Amino acid sequence: MTAGVSRRRLLGYSGATLAAGAAAGAGLVSVAQAGADHGSADDAAVPFHGAHQAGISTPVQDRLHFAAFDVITDDRDRLVRMLKEWTAAAAAFTGGHPYGSAAGGLGEAPPDDTGEALGLPPARLTLTIGFGPTLFEKDGKDRFGLKAKRPAALIDLPHFPGDDLDPARSGGDLCVQACADDPQVAVHAIRNLARIGFGVVSVRWSQLGFGKTSSTTPDRQTPRNMFGFKDGTRNIAGTDTKALDEHVWASPADGPSWMAGGSYVVARRIRMHIETWDRTSLQEQQDTFGRTKGEGNAYGAKREHDPVPLDKLPADSHVRLAHPDGNGGVRILRRGYSFTDGTDGLGRLDAGLFFIAFQRDPRKQFVPLQSKLAASDHMNEYIQHVGSGIWACPPGVRKGGYWGDGLFS
Ligand code: HEM
């Protein structure tokens, strides 16, 4: 298989060679790295290997498919084999390649790759893996001999006031966050990982997101959430290495060593009561955040990115409560998406924000922040947290390594 064969170019390519590549697994990784023959920058491939996993400080893509998996085997070796195969597949997908044969191979067998991404560019696909608390210990059982390696920061999240969490949309031994500028590319990746994992993992729940609600690129236009407000104005920028080191990447001193360079992700499915919000006056809407709806400037400030004069914002406004100045400097990297999953049977949109936040230690960041918001945020009249999960995302994969090699070695 020649280096740099993209999905776009792959139609008509010989499946036999690809199947051999799939069997080799690691071989595909190197092929994927070379996949730089893509047209516009927007179509480009995001490098899979590196010190940190892609999909955290990476400029936020337009679409999300987030999946939580349960491990359904007790066989540690099978799990490790699957993680190695997932890694090879993830490197292929993010490089714009199918994993194995998509449209060739034996006529009698299903193709290795399901094929719906053939001909599509990589669309800046990133795949980010996380390990949940239940992978380390479930019902008092050390299923895979990992209990001693569980990071102290990978806590079981406490119950917050107002939570109405659906267990079927919460938790998971593993998670994979797929982000891409094309939803079909993101969905293809999750679908094929689930397929590769057959017999080892099963999808516990998953969430599609269609509009980014946060940006890691402050120089670009800030996206808006389902309430119509700019969201992500004061997020951590993906280029701000100092802030990333301070607030996002786990350091070797934080322990355990296998998490150095990794990060902890908290995901919350937050339902937004759209119909109530839409009957709310502009003044009330703006007071809820302490920012204007048009420009997005904080009360008492002129422009969107001007410093926030906290004392000018209503005491129970979201921004006043969440701002670092009122929280001992605490910051998180938000990377959430809007969702609309049809209606709820009562004529209301099942819509909201799939909140995703990366951080160095949830005990010091998400938990205190959310405790404060759950207790006092004016926005609670219009939202409810209905799903939740926390996972430890290991550092990036080095060439020749695999997702979680530090944990399982
Ligand atoms: C549906 C739920 C939510 C909505 C609609 C929402 C919306 C917003 C908006 C419009 C802003 C102002 C613009 C900005 O700086 O990004 C903001 C800021 C912020 N939000 Fe949220 N948010 C939600 C949930 C949360 C949660 C659960 C947390 C954390 C536990 C959080 C933490 C923050 C932080 C840290 C800021 C930046 C504050 C600053 O530095 O000034 N938000 N949010």
Residues whose N, C-alpha, C, O or C-beta is under 5 A from the ligand:
A	BS01	HEM	N225 F229 K230 D231 G232 T233 R234 I270 F289 V319 A322 H323 P324 L353 F355 F366 L369 Q370 I383
